[in-house]
């Protein structure tokens, strides 16, 4: 305490300050904020405050302390903090590494499965994590993609096996009859004519099969349907001429509306001829078939109807899928006709419907009536 220019100090203060007290060299700082000052015994921390009474300043109270102890304690605290930080950093890094390793494990499995995946071996799957995070979603989507590829590869193998079987049968029959024709020579005209007819029928069957396969393969491309102006009366007249060249009987082609539309005549003719051939193959001999056409509420509706015994329920459900064939036509049909009809209808932006019962079967192909004008125009 500094009072009337006299300094009074505590005798039991810090030992570092005792020499200054004895020699009367205690440094003084004005009242105010905490200060750091130099002294013969080192740096000191000083805080002074005025003591007032009745508005008059009587004395100054000063607290001094050596800074060395404070620095030492601070350094010791910093050391402990640094050690704690290093330990925390090591533990945090280990925990983060473990978490990342566990979270990225599905990605490593995914890469391993992707490297091992081949078209012939698509059965491996990535272990799916239980967490609903981005990695889990990626693993599940990757497994879904593998499943779709596996189904596609299996369908392709079945497709090729079916095609091989369907082509092998007519090729074998045609080869056998050609060998027979070579054996008998030209000495038996009736046998030559009969053998030639069989070979011609088998070649026609292969030709229809190839055309249907090409139509199905192209149905997913943008250029599958080539629209042009198509006069329905002329289209039906040409359809009658094509039917005369096919081995079908009791087929009646009705009159078409006297209009012209924008459509693909070749694809429509292929679809209608397939329907007529299906009706001929899958019904008993003598069954009559009718081909009609009409306009209704913006649609051009083609119908091929027979008076046969109808289709089995099991066949009717999948009738428009490829290679689905009834028992009656199992030896004469590859089961592609209705699949081509559906592809042609959908390619025109329309649809196809099937109604079958004891009184017969009717297949209706509808396409939008685009650009309808009078045929005379």
Buried (B, 14 or more C-beta within 10 A) or exposed (E): EBEEEEBEBEEEBBEBBBEBBEEEEBBEBEEEEEEEEEBEBEEBBBBBEEEEEEEEEEBBEBEBBBBBEEEEEEEEEEEEEEEEEEEEEEEEEEEEEEEEEEBEBBBEBBEEBEEEBEEEEBEBBBEBBEEEEEBBEBBBEBBEEBEEEBEEBEEEEEBEEBBEEBBEBBEEBBEBBBEBBEEEEEEEEEBBEBBEEBBEBBEBBBEBBEBBBEBBEBBEEEEBBEBEEBBBBEBBEEBEEEBEEBEBEBBEBEEBBEBBBBBBBBBBBBBBBBBBBBBBBBBEEEBBBBBBBBBEEEBBBBBBBBBBBBBEEEBBEEBBEBBBBBEBBEEBBBBBBBBBBBBBBBBBEBEBEBBBEEEBBBBBBBBBBEEBEEBEE
